[in-house]
């Protein structure tokens, strides 16, 4: 079967979307399918000069690259507009249009063999409706792989900036009308692309049920968790020492609007004030990173804030820590979200302290992987840290969670993906017809 994947994040980049689809691509090519990708040149979280951007654009134009799992990658251009929400939105729209034009050029104008199915990976948000338009343009069914709880997250727009303080003047002006119009339009485009798709892949069971029930989508929806192999590898963890010492806590992940790590800083201050001995390291990057780092410096808080590190360099920090944080703010849509960090920590056998609700909380509880506290309740988090520091043996976790993640990664998820795509495989269809004729 020929599979065309449309994505704005791909190898050699190393974020969560990239690692998810490196894993799923290996599943597909190992099953004998041909995977072709349209994606922009690598630029995720890179600051490129104008000269570097021009050079990269011309160097990769009209070149077909081979990826690490046998996929063929067609590169489209992008705009080096920085990491602001506005800049990223303009760039994603540009990449989306370039993707559509490349697909039309390849499969309609040049007459190259068409794929049997298209898979659009979201984020970026424009990929959802660009996939729909590409499907219509070349006459091929499509599947949407939607990694976060979109479009529901759009409803939280009034609280997007809580983690970075007051809004800029530009944001205040846009929020009076233009932003609401854009959000209204984007939400409807996403819903339309989901309803017109042949199938949908989500990363949480609750989101799948929501799309079936409240959104009213009746075609196949499956859940494939983000259980891709972690790049971070902690050595086999030794039992936590029983002598009295500080509790060691690490947060390694996105420092963004959805996390609001100001709550963590508040909890740390409360814990220190109550006499809890605690060491906290925050490692990451994101829209709220600078504001968080500045707050820690200005208030003289003894928290180590470290710029994002490559995943393979996190092992020593995980080995150092007694517990690792998974932290989301209290947006109602996060009841359906399952952060991929959970699976990374479970795979490494690390105790989790999680400020989450909904499916993520249920998963951690069912896997006996750690402790749940309420989001945006710093006093509750501080109190739990005090309990852990008083008895570090509570940071021990069983191997139950690791075995579950391994089974999901190697058996269940591949079975779900291949079964979902089987109806689009002309080879399987021809074999089925042949069997019926012989019968």
N, C-alpha and C positions, 0 to 999 in steps of 0.2 A: 504494500500500500504506500502511496505517495502522500506524505504529510507536509503541509506548509505551516510553519510557525511564525506568527507575527509578534515581535517583542521589541521593547525599547531598552531592554537590559539583557546583555549576553556576554558570553566568554570573550575576552579573558577577565572581565569584571567579576567581582567576588561578593556581591551583595546577596540578600536572601532570594530575590527573584531569579538571579543568575544561577545560584546553587540549586534551587528547586528545579529549574529546567535543564541543568546539566544532568541531574539525576534522572528526570523523566525522559530526557532524550536518550540516555543510555538504555533505559527500559525499552524504548521503542526500537532503537537500532539493534539491540540484542535479540529482539523478537523478529528481526528480518525486515523491518519497515525502513523506507527511505525518508529521511527527514531533511527538509530544506528550510532555511530560516531567512527572514528579512529583518534586519536589525541595524541600528546606527553604529558607526564606528565607536570604539570604546572611549567614553568621556565621562562616565558616572563619577561624580565627586572629584573631577580633575579641573584644575585651573590652567587653561591653555591660552597662550598668546595668540594674536591674530595670525601671525606667521605660521605657528604650529597647526592652527586650525585649517588654514588654506592648504598647507603641505599635506596634512592628513587626508583632507577631502579629495585632493587630486590623486594621492597615492593609492587610495582604496577604491576609487570610482570604478564601477563596472568590473570589479574583481570578485571572483568566487573563492572564498576561503574554506578550508576544511577544519572543522572543529575537533575537539578532543574525543568525541564519541561517534565520529563518522558522519556528523551532520555537515551540510554544505551551507555556508553563510554568505548571503548577499548583503553588502554594506550600503546603507544610505547615509546621506549627510545629516548634519545637525547644526544647531546654532549655539555658539558659546556664550549663552546669556546669563551665566552665573547660577547660584543656588537659591535665589529668592523665589517665593511662590510665583510671582509674576514672570520672572525669567524662565523658570522651569515650565510653566504653562505654555508660554510662547514656543519654547523649544519643542515640547511634546507635540504641540499642534503641527509644527513644521515637519517633524519626523513622521508624524502620521500621514500627512499629505504625500511626503516623499515615498513612504511605504506603499501607499495606494497606487501612485504613478508607476513605481517599479513593477508591482504585480501586474498592472494592466499592460505595461510594455513587454514583460516576459511572456505572459500567457495569452494575451489577445493579439498584440501587434506582431510579436516575433513568432508566435505559434508554438512555443515550447510546451512539452507535455504538461497538462494541468494536474494539480494535486487532486487526490480523492477527497480530502477534507482539509479545512483550514482551522488552526487553533490560534486564537488571539489571547495573549496573556495580559492580565490587568492586575497591577498598574503597569504602564501609565493609563490614565482614564481614556484618552482619545483612542487607544487601541481597540476599545469595545466597539465604537461605531465605525472606525476604519476597517475593522474586520468584517462588519456587516456590509459595508460598501464594497469591499474587495470581493466578498462572496457573491454579491449581486453582479458585479462587473465581469467576473470570469465564470459564473454559473456553477459554483461549488458550495456545498453545505459547510457550516462553520460551527465550532465549539468555542465557548468562552471559558477560560480558566481565570477565575476571579479570586485574588489572593486575600483581599481585605473585604470588610463588610460594606462595600459600595452597592447602591448609592446612599445607603442609610447614613454614612459618615458625613455626608453633605449637610444633613440637618443639624449638625453640631457646630456650624460655622461661626455662630456668635461667641463660642467659647474657645475657638482655635488659638487665641493669643493669650490665654490665661497663664501659660508657662513662661511667657516672655515679657509680661507686664503690660503697660499701656500700648494701645494701637498707635501706629504712625498716622500722620495727617492724611497720607494717601489712602490708607485703609479706612479711616473714618469717612472720607469722601466717597470712596467706592461702595462702602456698606450701605449708603443711603439709597441706593437704587441699582447701579450697574452690577455690583457683586450679586445681588439677589436675582437679577435677570440671568446672569451667567449660570448661577447655581440651579435655577429653575430649568434652564435649557439643558445643562449637563445631566441633571437627574433624569430628565425625560429621554435623552439620547441613550443613556445607559440602560434604562428600563426597556426601551424599544429594542436595543441590540440583544438584551437577554431574552426577551420574548420571541424574537425572530430567529434565535439560534436553534440548532438541532439538538444541542445538549449543553450542559453547564457543569463545570468542576468548581467546587468550593473548597475551602480549607477548614470548615467547621460544620458539624451536623446541624446546629441550630440555624445557621445561615441558609443551609439547604432547605430546611423545613420552612423557614420564613419566605423564601422565594417560591416554594410550592404553594404555601397557604395564603399569606397576605398579599404577595405580589401577583399570584394567580398564574404561575408558570406550570404547565402540565407535561412538558417533555422531560426526558431523563435529566436528573441532577444527582451527581455523586460527590462524595467528600473524599479528598486525598489530603491528609495532613502534611504539614511541612516537616516530614521525617527524613529529609535528605541527609546523607552522611555529613557529620560535623567536621569542619577543618580543625577546630580546637580539640586537642587531645590532652587531657589531664592524666598524669600517671596514676596507677592504681592508688586510690586514696587510703591512707593509713587511718586507723581509728582516731577520733579526736582525743587529744590528751585530756586527762581528767584533772590536772592541776588548775588552780584558779588563774585565769589570765583574761585578756581582752577578747571580746567577740570580734571575729574578722568577717566583714561583709564586703562583697564586691557586686557592683552593677556594671555589666558590660553589654552595651546595646545602644539603641537609638536614644538620643537625648532630644526629644522633640515635643511637639504640642500634645500629642496623645499620651505621653508619659507623665508630664508635669512633675518632674523630679524635685520641684520646690517642696512638695509634700515629704519627700525623703529627707531633705535638709532640715525641715521643721522637726521631723521625728528624731533625727540625730541629736538636735539641740535639746529636745525634751529628754531623751535617753541620758545624755551627759548630765543634765541638770538633776536627774533622779539618782545619779550615782552609778549608772551602768558604764562599765569600761568597754569601749567599742572603737574599732578602727574601720573606716569606710573608704573604699576606693570606687570612684565613678569613672568608667572608661567608655568613650563613645564620641558621637558627633550627631549633629542635627540642628534643627531650627532654634532650639532653646539652649544649645550648648554654651554659647558665649554669655548669655544672660545668667546662666547658672554659675559658670566659672567666675564671672565678675562679682556675683553676690557673695560667693564663698570667700573671695579675696577681700572684698570691701568690709565684710563683717568679721573677718579674721577667724573663720570657722575651720577647724582642723580636719578637713576632708580633702583627700587627694583627688583632684580632677585631672584626668589624663585624656589627651586626644586619642581618637580612634586608632586601634592597633589592628594589624592583620589577624584574621581568625586563628592562624596557627601559632600566634604569639600569646594567646590567652591562657594556655595550659598552666603556666607557672602561677598566674593569678588565681585560677580555679583551685590549684593545689594549695595555695596559701589560705584561701577563704574557708571559713566554717559553713557559710551559707551564701547563696547568690540570690539577688533580687530579680524578680519579674514584676514590673510595675506599670499599671495603666491608670489613667484618670477615670472619673466616674461617669463618662458619657454612656447613655443608655444603650447605644448600639454595640458597645463593647461586651454586652451580655452574650453576643454571638461570636466574639473574637477569641482565637487561640494563638497567642504569640509563639512564633517559631522558636524563640529562646527556650521555651519549656522543654522541647524535645532535645535540644543541644545539651542542656543541663542534665536531663534524665540520662542521656546517653553516656555522660561523663560521671554519673553517680554522685552528683552534687546536690546537697540539700537545698531546697528552694523556699525562700520566703516570698510569697506572692500577694501583692495588692491587686487582686482581680476579682471578678464576679462571673456568674454564668457558667458557660461550658468550660472555660479555662480552669475555674475553681473546682468544678466537678472532676475534671481530668486529673489534676494534681492530687485531689483527695482519693480518687479511685486507685491511683498508682502508688499511693503512700509515698509521694515524692517530696513532701514538705508541709508547710503550714500556710493557711490562708488568713489574710487580714482584710478589712474593708478598705476600698480605695478612698483616698482623701480623708483618712482618719489618722493623723500623725500620732495621736496619743495611743491608739491601739497598736500601731507599729512599734512605737517606742517601748511599750509595755512588753510586747512579745520579745523584742531584742533583750530586754532585761531578764526574761525567763530563760532564754537561750544562754546568755552569758553566765547565769547561775548554774547551768547544767549543760555543758557542751556535748554530752553524750546524746542529747536530743537532736543533734545535727547528723546523726547516722541515718542512712537510708538503705533499704534492701535492694536486691538486684531485680525485683519484680518489674519496676518501670523500664529498666534497660532492656529486659527481654521482650516486653510489649512493643517498645519502639523498634527493636530489631525485626520483629515479626511483621510489623506494619510496613517497614521499609523494604524488606526483601520478598515478602509474600503477598500481603493483602493489597497494598497500593498498586503494585504491578498488575495484579489480577483485575482490580477495579478499572484501571486505565485501559488495558487491552480489551476487556469486555465492553467498555463504553464505545470504543472506536471500531469494534468488529463489524457493525452494520455498514460502515463506510468502505470496507475492504472488498474490492471487486474480485480478488482471488478467492476469498472465503465464499463470496456469493456464487461465483462460478462453480466452485467445488460442491456447494449445496445443491445447485441446479443439476449438476452431473449425477449426484447421488440419487436425486429424485427420479431422474430419467432412467437410471439403471434399475431402480426399484420398480 
